[in-house]
Protein backbone atom coordinates (compact mmCIF):
# COMPACT_ATOMS: atom_id res chain seq x y z
CA UNK A 1 0.00 0.00 0.00
CA UNK A 2 1.41 3.36 -1.02
CA UNK A 3 1.11 6.38 1.31
CA UNK A 4 0.32 9.67 -0.37
CA UNK A 5 2.72 12.57 0.11
CA UNK A 6 -0.02 14.60 1.83
CA UNK A 7 -0.80 11.84 4.32
CA UNK A 8 2.89 11.44 5.03
CA UNK A 9 3.30 15.18 5.69
CA UNK A 10 0.27 15.19 7.99
CA UNK A 11 1.64 12.25 9.92
CA UNK A 12 5.03 13.91 10.42
CA UNK A 13 3.60 17.38 11.15
CA UNK A 14 4.30 18.85 14.54
CA UNK A 15 2.32 21.61 16.14
CA UNK A 16 4.30 24.83 16.00
CA UNK A 17 3.40 28.16 17.51
CA UNK A 18 4.36 31.59 16.22
CA UNK A 19 7.32 31.75 18.58
CA UNK A 20 8.65 28.50 17.13
CA UNK A 21 8.85 29.91 13.62
CA UNK A 22 9.54 33.59 14.33
CA UNK A 23 12.55 34.64 12.27
CA UNK A 24 15.50 36.33 13.95
CA UNK A 25 14.96 39.37 11.75
CA UNK A 26 11.41 39.97 13.02
CA UNK A 27 10.95 43.56 14.19
CA UNK A 28 9.22 43.74 17.55
CA UNK A 29 6.03 45.77 17.68
CA UNK A 30 6.61 48.92 19.69
CA UNK A 31 4.74 49.39 22.97
CA UNK A 32 1.70 51.60 22.44
CA UNK A 33 -0.28 51.35 25.67
CA UNK A 34 0.20 53.78 28.48
CA UNK A 35 0.27 52.67 32.12
CA UNK A 36 -3.37 53.59 32.75
CA UNK A 37 -4.54 51.48 29.79
CA UNK A 38 -2.49 48.51 30.96
CA UNK A 39 -3.97 48.78 34.46
CA UNK A 40 -7.47 48.96 32.98
CA UNK A 41 -6.87 45.77 30.99
CA UNK A 42 -5.54 43.94 34.04
CA UNK A 43 -8.52 45.09 36.07
CA UNK A 44 -10.98 43.83 33.44
CA UNK A 45 -9.23 40.46 33.23
CA UNK A 46 -9.33 40.08 37.00
CA UNK A 47 -13.08 40.90 37.10
CA UNK A 48 -13.95 38.61 34.20
CA UNK A 49 -15.98 35.48 34.89
CA UNK A 50 -13.73 32.43 35.01
CA UNK A 51 -14.48 29.67 32.50
CA UNK A 52 -15.31 27.20 35.26
CA UNK A 53 -17.78 29.64 36.84
CA UNK A 54 -19.42 30.29 33.48
CA UNK A 55 -19.74 26.57 32.69
CA UNK A 56 -21.25 25.88 36.11
CA UNK A 57 -23.70 28.76 35.65
CA UNK A 58 -24.73 27.51 32.19
CA UNK A 59 -25.19 23.97 33.51
CA UNK A 60 -27.33 25.25 36.39
CA UNK A 61 -29.43 27.34 33.98
CA UNK A 62 -29.88 24.38 31.64
CA UNK A 63 -31.04 22.21 34.53
CA UNK A 64 -33.68 24.75 35.62
N, C-alpha and C positions, 0 to 999 in steps of 0.2 A: 504494500500500500504506500503510495507516494503522498507526502505531506506538502501542502501548498506553501509557497513562500510567505503568504499572509498569515497563515495559521502558525507557521514557525516563528515569525516575528512576534505575534501575539503571545505565544508561549514564553518567549525569552524576554518579553518586555518587563521592565521594572517600573515601579511608580516613582516618578521624580517630581520634586517640587520646584518652584521657581528658583529657590536658592541653590538647588543642585545644578542648575544649568546656566546660572547667571554668569555672563562673561566678565573677565577681569577688567575690561574696558568700560563696563557699565557706569554711567554717570549717576551718582546718587541724586535723588530728588531733594531739592533744598527744603528746609523746614519753613512752613508758612503759617503755622498756628501760634498765636501768642499764648502766654501763660494762662490768661483767663479762659480762653477757648479750651485749652487742654483740661483745665480743672472742671469745666462744664461737662466735657465728654466723660471724664472719670466719674463725676457725680451721677450722670445719667446711667452709666453702666452699673454702678453700685445699686441704684434704685430699681433697675430693670428686674422683671420677674424671672426667676431662675427657670430653666427648662423643666426640672423635676416638679417645681411648684405648678407650672402651667399644665403639665401632663396630668398631675393629680387633680387639678381643678377641672380639666376637660373630662376626665374619667368620672368625677363626681357629678358633673352636669349631665353627662350621658346616662348615668344611672338613675337620675331623678325622674 
